[in-house]
Amino acid sequence: MPRHEPERTCIITREAKGPAELIRFVLGPDHQVVPDLRHKLPGRGVWVTARFDMVEAAAKRRLFSRAFKAEAKAPETLALDIERLLRDDLRQGLALANKAGAVITGFHKVESAITDKPIVALIHAAEAAEDGRRKLANQLRKRLGDAISHFPVIQELSIDELDLALGRSHVIHAALVAGAGSDGFLNRWHRYRSYRGTDADQTGLETETGEPTILKPAGTEAE
């Protein structure tokens, strides 16, 4: 059973939310505002809704000093710095999913996986050609019909980032298979998109029971 964490209050909106919807900040030794994405750093923390515009507003309006009741130096680049950290975290999540055997790479292998594997997402490099994206989308449409609009298609990472995460060269297309590692990566993707204001459609990530949406292999029936 998941551990329940108490709600925290955003210093911008004054709304109480679960920690997963917020970013925690602590004060460093030189009164620098330090983001604590893992919620593990020591010291008193203050919380901001996990969106770029909210972090940017907190820094510009100097709300950290008020919240900490002490001098708090927030760099002008704080919101952008956090976006970079979340992007790195997304790449690391893909590396973990790959180590768990949950990633298939290569156009033809991905095309086959859409029919034969329980996949939960497609991954395209940001530079992927439209032709390749369209062909895989057509294959996916044969399986899903109109429901394709709710199936996660991840295209935020570059070829270099995919290569680094997967330990391969020139990765352009990949598929994420249900299993250990895939949920963690999708959660990180959702958080990254939420922060940037391009929130992922949850319908494609979870069912009403909270279980991951899985594209079943052809010839099987949903349990």
C-alpha positions as CSV (number, residue, x, y, z in Angstrom):
1,M,0.0,0.0,0.0
2,P,1.5,3.4,-1.0
3,R,2.7,5.6,1.9
4,H,0.5,8.6,2.4
5,E,2.4,11.9,2.5
6,P,0.7,15.0,4.0
7,E,-0.3,17.8,1.7
8,R,1.9,20.9,1.5
9,T,1.0,24.5,0.7
10,C,2.3,26.3,-2.4
11,I,3.8,29.7,-1.6
12,I,2.3,31.1,-4.8
13,T,-1.2,29.9,-4.9
14,R,-1.6,29.0,-1.2
15,E,-3.3,25.8,-2.3
16,A,-2.6,22.6,-0.4
17,K,-1.5,19.7,-2.7
18,G,0.3,16.4,-2.5
19,P,4.1,16.5,-2.7
20,A,4.0,14.9,-6.2
21,E,2.4,18.1,-7.5
22,L,5.0,20.4,-5.9
23,I,8.7,21.1,-5.9
24,R,10.4,21.4,-2.6
25,F,13.1,24.0,-2.0
26,V,15.7,24.4,0.8
27,L,18.2,27.0,1.7
28,G,21.9,26.3,1.0
29,P,24.8,27.4,3.1
30,D,25.1,30.7,1.3
31,H,21.4,31.4,1.4
32,Q,21.0,30.1,-2.1
33,V,17.6,28.6,-3.0
34,V,18.2,24.9,-3.8
35,P,15.6,22.7,-5.5
36,D,15.1,19.3,-3.8
37,L,13.4,17.2,-6.4
38,R,13.7,14.0,-4.3
39,H,12.4,15.6,-1.1
40,K,15.4,14.4,0.8
41,L,17.7,17.3,1.5
42,P,17.9,18.4,5.2
43,G,16.5,21.6,6.5
44,R,13.2,23.4,6.4
45,G,11.5,23.2,3.0
46,V,9.1,25.5,1.2
47,W,6.9,24.3,-1.7
48,V,6.0,25.6,-5.1
49,T,3.5,24.1,-7.6
50,A,5.6,22.1,-10.1
51,R,5.2,24.4,-13.1
52,F,7.8,26.6,-14.9
53,D,5.7,29.7,-14.6
54,M,5.1,29.2,-10.9
55,V,8.8,28.8,-10.1
56,E,9.6,31.8,-12.2
57,A,7.0,33.9,-10.4
58,A,8.3,32.8,-7.0
59,A,11.8,33.9,-7.9
60,K,10.8,37.2,-9.5
61,R,8.5,38.2,-6.6
62,R,11.1,37.2,-4.0
63,L,8.6,35.0,-2.2
64,F,11.3,32.6,-1.1
65,S,12.7,35.1,1.4
66,R,9.2,35.6,2.8
67,A,8.5,31.9,3.0
68,F,11.9,31.0,4.7
69,K,11.7,34.2,6.9
70,A,15.3,34.7,6.0
71,E,17.5,36.0,3.1
72,A,17.0,33.7,0.1
73,K,18.8,34.1,-3.1
74,A,17.0,32.7,-6.1
75,P,18.8,32.9,-9.4
76,E,17.0,34.3,-12.4
77,T,17.6,31.0,-14.2
78,L,16.0,28.9,-11.4
79,A,12.9,27.8,-13.4
80,L,15.1,26.9,-16.4
81,D,17.6,25.1,-14.2
82,I,14.8,22.9,-12.8
83,E,13.5,22.2,-16.3
84,R,17.1,20.9,-17.2
85,L,17.1,18.8,-14.0
86,L,13.7,17.2,-14.8
87,R,14.9,16.5,-18.4
88,D,18.0,14.8,-17.0
89,D,15.7,12.8,-14.7
90,L,13.6,11.8,-17.7
91,R,16.7,10.5,-19.5
92,Q,17.8,8.6,-16.4
93,G,14.3,7.1,-16.1
94,L,14.6,5.8,-19.7
95,A,18.0,4.3,-18.9
96,L,16.5,2.5,-15.9
97,A,13.7,1.2,-18.0
98,N,16.2,0.0,-20.6
99,K,18.2,-1.9,-17.9
100,A,14.9,-3.5,-16.9
101,G,14.4,-4.8,-20.4
102,A,11.4,-2.5,-21.1
103,V,12.7,-0.7,-24.2
104,I,12.7,-1.9,-27.8
105,T,14.6,0.1,-30.4
106,G,14.7,0.2,-34.2
107,F,11.9,1.0,-36.6
108,H,11.1,-2.5,-37.7
109,K,11.3,-3.9,-34.2
110,V,9.0,-1.2,-33.0
111,E,6.6,-1.8,-35.8
112,S,6.5,-5.5,-35.0
113,A,6.2,-4.7,-31.2
114,I,3.0,-2.7,-31.8
115,T,1.4,-6.0,-32.9
116,D,3.3,-8.6,-30.8
117,K,4.2,-6.9,-27.5
118,P,2.3,-5.3,-24.6
119,I,3.6,-1.8,-25.2
120,V,2.6,1.2,-23.2
121,A,4.2,4.1,-25.2
122,L,6.1,5.0,-28.4
123,I,9.2,7.0,-28.3
124,H,10.5,9.2,-31.2
125,A,13.7,11.2,-31.2
126,A,12.9,14.9,-31.5
127,E,14.6,14.9,-34.9
128,A,12.7,11.9,-36.2
129,A,11.4,12.3,-39.8
130,E,7.7,12.7,-40.2
131,D,7.5,9.7,-42.5
132,G,8.7,7.3,-39.8
133,R,6.3,8.8,-37.2
134,R,3.4,8.5,-39.6
135,K,4.1,4.9,-40.5
136,L,4.2,3.8,-36.9
137,A,1.1,5.9,-36.1
138,N,-0.7,4.1,-38.9
139,Q,0.3,0.8,-37.5
140,L,-0.8,1.9,-34.1
141,R,-4.1,3.2,-35.5
142,K,-4.9,-0.3,-36.9
143,R,-4.8,-1.6,-33.3
144,L,-6.4,1.3,-31.4
145,G,-8.7,3.2,-33.8
146,D,-9.7,6.5,-32.3
147,A,-8.2,5.6,-29.0
148,I,-4.8,6.4,-30.5
149,S,-5.2,10.0,-29.4
150,H,-4.8,8.7,-25.7
151,F,-1.8,6.6,-26.3
152,P,1.5,8.2,-25.0
153,V,3.9,9.2,-27.8
154,I,7.1,10.6,-26.3
155,Q,9.2,12.9,-28.5
156,E,10.9,15.3,-26.2
157,L,14.4,13.7,-26.2
158,S,17.0,14.2,-28.9
159,I,18.9,11.5,-30.7
160,D,21.9,12.2,-28.6
161,E,19.9,12.0,-25.4
162,L,18.3,8.7,-26.5
163,D,21.7,7.3,-27.4
164,L,23.1,8.3,-24.0
165,A,20.2,6.8,-22.1
166,L,20.1,3.6,-24.1
167,G,23.8,3.0,-24.7
168,R,23.2,2.7,-28.5
169,S,24.0,4.8,-31.6
170,H,21.5,6.8,-33.6
171,V,18.3,5.7,-31.8
172,I,15.3,7.3,-33.6
173,H,12.3,5.1,-32.7
174,A,11.7,3.0,-29.6
175,A,8.8,1.3,-27.8
176,L,8.2,1.0,-24.1
177,V,7.0,-2.4,-22.9
178,A,4.9,-2.9,-19.8
179,G,6.9,-4.1,-16.9
180,A,9.5,-3.0,-14.3
181,G,10.8,0.4,-15.2
182,S,8.1,1.5,-17.6
183,D,5.8,3.1,-15.0
184,G,8.7,5.1,-13.5
185,F,9.6,6.5,-16.8
186,L,6.1,7.4,-17.7
187,N,5.7,9.2,-14.4
188,R,8.8,11.2,-15.0
189,W,7.6,12.1,-18.5
190,H,4.3,13.2,-17.1
191,R,6.0,15.4,-14.5
192,Y,8.3,16.9,-17.1
193,R,5.4,17.8,-19.4
194,S,3.4,19.2,-16.5
195,Y,6.2,21.4,-15.5
196,R,6.5,22.8,-19.0
197,G,2.8,23.3,-19.3
198,T,2.3,20.5,-21.9
199,D,0.6,18.0,-19.5
200,A,0.3,14.4,-20.8
201,D,-3.2,13.0,-21.2
202,Q,-3.7,10.8,-18.2
203,T,-6.2,8.7,-20.1
204,G,-3.3,7.2,-22.0
205,L,-1.3,6.4,-18.9
206,E,-3.8,4.9,-16.5
207,T,-7.1,3.2,-16.4
208,E,-9.9,4.1,-13.9
209,T,-8.4,1.5,-11.6
210,G,-5.0,3.2,-11.7
211,E,-3.4,0.4,-13.7
212,P,-1.2,1.3,-16.7
213,T,-2.9,1.2,-20.1
214,I,-1.3,-1.7,-22.0
215,L,-1.5,-2.4,-25.7
216,K,-2.2,-6.1,-25.7
217,P,-0.6,-8.4,-28.3
218,A,-2.8,-9.2,-31.3
219,G,-5.1,-12.1,-30.7
220,T,-5.4,-11.6,-27.0
221,E,-8.3,-10.2,-24.9
222,A,-8.1,-7.7,-22.1
223,E,-8.6,-9.4,-18.8
